Amino acid sequence: MAKKTIMLVCSAGMSTSLLVTKMQKAAETQGIEADIFAVSASDADSSLADKNVDVLLLGPQVRFMKGQFEQKLAPMGIPLDVIDMKDYGMMNGENVLKVALNLIKE
């Protein structure tokens, strides 16, 4: 499996960084090569321009931006979803990683 690039977007990029760490641990445990990173909503465009992103996940606090991101990502063919609030609150990196990988496969 090729290395997967998973981008998480939240309001400031802070709380999501803990989730990134948990997702990286889950990926390592499963032998998945992944570049997982978090950015603030204001930095998302530059990160999309700089990196070859396979999937983008929005933090629950920026779910209202889903429509905007869908319009940006559709021409690039990048799948998008909102992180489940329960998984986000529990910092369940394994579940969030599973969602991301399923979106890439679709």
Residue pairs with C-beta under 8 A, 6 or more apart in sequence:
1 32
1 33
2 33
3 33
3 34
3 35
4 32
4 33
4 34
4 35
4 54
4 55
4 100
4 101
4 104
5 34
5 35
5 36
5 51
5 52
5 53
5 54
5 55
6 23
6 34
6 35
6 36
6 37
6 53
6 54
6 55
6 56
6 57
6 97
6 100
7 37
7 38
7 39
7 44
7 47
7 48
7 51
7 53
7 55
7 56
7 57
8 16
8 19
8 20
8 36
8 37
8 38
8 39
8 56
8 57
8 58
8 59
8 83
9 16
9 38
9 39
9 40
9 41
9 44
9 56
9 57
9 58
9 59
9 62
9 65
9 69
10 16
10 38
10 40
10 41
10 58
10 59
10 61
10 62
11 40
11 41
11 59
11 61
11 62
12 40
13 38
13 39
13 40
13 43
15 59
16 38
16 59
17 38
18 91
19 38
19 83
19 88
19 91
19 93
19 96
20 36
20 37
20 38
20 93
21 93
22 91
22 92
22 93
22 94
22 96
23 34
23 36
23 93
23 94
23 96
23 97
23 100
24 34
24 36
24 93
25 93
26 93
26 94
26 97
27 33
27 34
27 36
27 97
30 97
32 97
32 101
34 97
35 51
36 97
37 47
39 47
41 62
41 65
44 56
44 69
45 72
47 53
48 56
48 72
48 73
48 76
48 78
53 78
54 78
54 104
55 78
55 79
55 80
55 81
55 100
55 103
55 104
56 69
56 73
56 78
56 79
56 80
57 80
57 81
57 82
57 83
57 96
57 99
57 100
58 65
58 66
58 69
58 80
58 81
58 82
58 83
59 82
59 83
59 88
60 82
60 83
60 84
60 85
60 88
63 82
66 80
66 82
69 80
70 80
73 79
73 80
79 103
79 104
79 106
80 103
81 99
81 103
83 96
83 99
84 95
84 96
84 99
86 92
87 95
87 96
87 99
88 96
